[in-house]
Structure formats: C-alpha cells, structure tokens
Amino acid sequence: MIYRLINQMATNTETTLINRILNGETAAFSEVVDAYKNLVFSLALQMLKNQEEAEEVAQDTFVKVYSSLESFKGDSKFSTWIYRIAYNTCLDRLKKYKRKYLEEELNAVTENKIYTTKNALHEMEQKERSAKVKACLQYLPPEDAALLTLFYFEEKNLNELEEIFEQSVNTLKVRLHRARKKFALILENHIEPEVLRNYG
C-alpha cells in the first residue's frame, strides 16, 4: 500500500501512529481518540452549548478524521487538522438546526473596561484557567466562543487559527478584537467585580 508522505510538521510519533492505522491496524485509532477527545468535546460544547449535541459532534468528528486520514498531508500540525474538522462539523450542525444563541449588547464598552477585563482574564488563566471564565463563554456566539477557546485556552497561534478557520491572519485579528470586546462586557456583567476583588 502506498501512503501519503507526511512531512516534519507531524511528529514522529504521529507519523508512526497514522501509518499504523493506514496499514490496517484500526485499533490504533483509539489512541488518536484518547489524545484529542477532551479537546474536541470542549470546542464542540463551547460552540453548541449543549452536551448531548457536543458528544454527537465529537463522535462525528472522529468518524470524519478516520475516513479522511489518508488525505492528511502533514503540511500542518495533526492537532490543527483535527480542530479544523471539529470546527467545520460544529458549523454544519449549527446550520442544520439554525439554533439561536444569546449575544449581549456591546454599548458602553470602553477601552478601559476592555483593558481591565483582559488583564483579569489573563490573571485567571494563570490560576488554572478558571471554570468561571469558561462558563461565561456560553454567552458568546458559537464562532466567537470557538475562536477564544482555541486562542486562549488551547493556545493556538494565529497561523494555526488561519488553517483551522480558513481565514487570513488579518481577518482573525479583527475577529479576535471584536470577540474580546464582547467577552469583556460579559465578564463585566457576570464576574468582573469578583475578579477585580480577587485578582485586581
């Protein structure tokens, strides 16, 4: 069997694992699922706001990963490739059900408030990335929640996000700025007083 060449962007461990699966050792795919299932589920939950649907999307994601594995060319990180599949699967689910999510008004958000809450967010990330911050992500539109989750909590850089979202770095910078403004108001409304009291 001829396999696609996987270049140095994929680690040796990943390359070996992928080749094992492509060689017919299907049980080895469980290692891929174990490695990424929590991260894929977390992303799906932030976008879909529903545990049952997030679980279904996570399962669908890994079915797609398995069936498309031979198309992975190795020109991006394996995790980035999986995230892109998960993100697109979430978008498909959202389009299918046309769900409506709460999006808070942005009036009266000052640059000072944005700066203050961004600092508070940074402090909370350093303290085990508080569950309260993650809980507030549910108030964002799905695509904004996905962007902030990957950028802050999964620490994906702009180049990796460019591959996941299939948008230019400049576009992503604008999206990040807007998403942070929305999230700043949400933090202010829900937890900022406590954050400032504890971490300010």
C-alpha distance (Angstrom), angle and dihedral (degrees) to the residues before:
residue distance angle dihedral
M1 . . .
I2 3.79 . .
Y3 3.80 116.3 .
R4 3.76 129.3 -160.2
L5 3.77 113.5 -103.4
I6 3.78 110.3 -105.8
N7 3.79 110.5 -156.8
Q8 3.78 132.0 -150.8
M9 3.81 95.1 -74.5
A10 3.79 86.5 80.8
T11 3.79 115.9 64.4
N12 3.79 121.1 -115.6
T13 3.80 89.1 -110.6
E14 3.80 91.9 52.9
T15 3.79 91.8 45.4
T16 3.79 91.0 51.7
L17 3.79 91.9 46.8
I18 3.81 93.3 48.6
N19 3.79 91.6 48.9
R20 3.80 90.9 49.9
I21 3.80 90.4 54.2
L22 3.80 93.7 45.0
N23 3.79 88.4 49.0
G24 3.79 89.6 62.5
E25 3.80 101.0 -92.5
T26 3.78 92.3 128.6
A27 3.81 93.4 167.7
A28 3.80 87.6 69.0
F29 3.80 88.8 69.7
S30 3.80 88.0 75.9
E31 3.81 86.4 72.4
V32 3.79 89.8 59.4
V33 3.80 90.8 49.0
D34 3.80 92.3 48.1
A35 3.80 91.9 49.2
Y36 3.80 97.0 50.5
K37 3.82 108.8 19.8
N38 3.81 95.9 97.2
L39 3.79 94.0 47.6
V40 3.80 93.5 45.9
F41 3.80 91.3 48.1
S42 3.81 91.5 48.3
L43 3.80 91.6 53.0
A44 3.81 91.9 46.5
L45 3.79 92.0 48.8
Q46 3.80 92.4 51.7
M47 3.80 90.7 51.4
L48 3.81 100.8 39.6
K49 3.82 100.2 33.5
N50 3.79 89.5 -148.2
Q51 3.79 125.7 97.5
E52 3.80 97.2 -151.4
E53 3.79 93.4 49.7
A54 3.80 90.8 44.1
E55 3.80 89.8 54.6
E56 3.81 90.9 49.8
V57 3.79 92.5 48.4
A58 3.80 91.0 48.3
Q59 3.81 89.2 53.7
D60 3.81 91.2 46.9
T61 3.79 89.7 49.3
F62 3.79 93.4 56.8
V63 3.79 91.8 45.5
K64 3.81 87.4 55.5
V65 3.81 91.9 44.8
Y66 3.79 90.7 52.7
S67 3.80 95.2 45.9
S68 3.81 92.1 45.4
L69 3.78 98.3 40.7
E70 3.78 94.3 108.8
S71 3.81 89.5 57.8
F72 3.82 92.3 60.1
K73 3.79 102.5 111.4
G74 3.77 98.1 -174.6
D75 3.80 94.7 -122.5
S76 3.80 89.0 124.4
K77 3.77 135.1 31.4
F78 3.79 113.9 -73.4
S79 3.82 89.4 -125.3
T80 3.82 90.9 52.6
W81 3.80 90.5 52.0
I82 3.82 90.8 50.8
Y83 3.81 91.9 47.3
R84 3.81 90.6 52.5
I85 3.81 90.5 53.6
A86 3.82 90.7 47.3
Y87 3.81 92.4 48.4
N88 3.81 93.6 49.1
T89 3.81 90.8 46.4
C90 3.80 89.5 53.9
L91 3.80 90.7 49.6
D92 3.80 90.1 51.5
R93 3.80 90.3 52.1
L94 3.80 92.2 48.1
K95 3.79 92.1 50.1
K96 3.79 90.9 47.9
Y97 3.77 95.6 54.9
K98 3.81 97.8 27.1
R99 3.76 90.5 -142.9
K100 3.80 119.5 -169.5
Y101 3.77 120.5 -138.5
L102 3.76 133.9 -167.3
E103 3.79 113.3 -94.8
E104 3.78 114.4 -175.9
E105 3.81 123.3 -136.4
L106 3.80 116.0 -99.9
N107 3.79 101.7 -152.8
A108 3.79 118.6 125.5
V109 3.82 94.7 22.3
T110 3.78 105.7 142.3
E111 3.79 126.4 -162.7
N112 3.80 87.4 -116.9
K113 3.79 91.2 56.6
I114 3.81 90.6 47.2
Y115 3.79 90.9 50.4
T116 3.80 92.4 47.0
T117 3.78 95.4 49.0
K118 3.82 92.3 43.6
N119 3.82 87.8 56.1
A120 3.78 89.9 47.4
L121 3.80 89.6 50.2
H122 3.79 90.5 51.4
E123 3.80 91.8 51.2
M124 3.78 91.9 49.4
E125 3.80 92.1 48.0
Q126 3.79 88.4 55.4
K127 3.79 88.9 53.6
E128 3.79 97.4 63.8
R129 3.79 93.0 -66.1
S130 3.74 96.1 -81.1
A131 3.77 118.6 -110.9
K132 3.79 87.7 -133.9
V133 3.80 91.1 65.9
K134 3.79 91.6 49.3
A135 3.79 89.9 48.2
C136 3.81 89.6 56.1
L137 3.80 90.4 57.1
Q138 3.80 88.0 75.3
Y139 3.80 88.8 74.5
L140 3.81 92.3 61.4
P141 3.81 124.8 86.9
P142 3.84 109.8 -94.6
E143 3.81 97.8 -104.8
D144 3.81 92.8 47.9
A145 3.81 90.5 48.6
A146 3.81 90.2 51.0
L147 3.80 92.5 48.7
L148 3.81 95.1 50.2
T149 3.81 92.2 42.2
L150 3.79 92.5 54.7
F151 3.81 95.3 40.1
Y152 3.81 99.5 45.3
F153 3.78 107.4 21.7
E154 3.81 101.6 31.0
E155 3.83 90.8 33.2
K156 3.79 95.2 -135.7
N157 3.80 112.5 170.5
L158 3.81 124.3 -131.9
N159 3.80 93.3 -97.7
E160 3.79 91.0 54.6
L161 3.81 91.1 45.5
E162 3.80 88.5 51.5
E163 3.80 88.9 60.8
I164 3.80 94.8 43.3
F165 3.80 97.4 47.7
E166 3.81 95.2 29.2
Q167 3.79 91.3 -133.2
S168 3.80 130.9 120.7
V169 3.80 121.6 -93.5
N170 3.81 90.5 -114.9
T171 3.80 91.2 53.2
L172 3.79 90.5 48.6
K173 3.81 91.2 50.9
V174 3.80 89.2 55.7
R175 3.80 91.1 46.2
L176 3.81 91.5 49.1
H177 3.80 91.2 50.2
R178 3.81 92.0 51.2
A179 3.80 93.2 43.6
R180 3.81 90.8 50.8
K181 3.81 90.1 52.0
K182 3.79 90.4 53.0
F183 3.78 92.1 45.4
A184 3.82 91.5 47.9
L185 3.80 90.6 60.6
I186 3.78 92.1 45.1
L187 3.81 90.8 52.5
E188 3.79 89.8 46.7
N189 3.79 92.0 51.8
H190 3.79 97.1 42.8
I191 3.78 113.0 27.0
E192 3.80 112.8 -5.9
P193 3.82 96.3 106.5
E194 3.79 90.6 54.1
V195 3.78 92.5 42.5
L196 3.79 93.0 50.9
R197 3.80 91.1 46.0
N198 3.80 93.3 51.4
Y199 3.78 102.4 32.0
G200 3.78 107.3 16.1
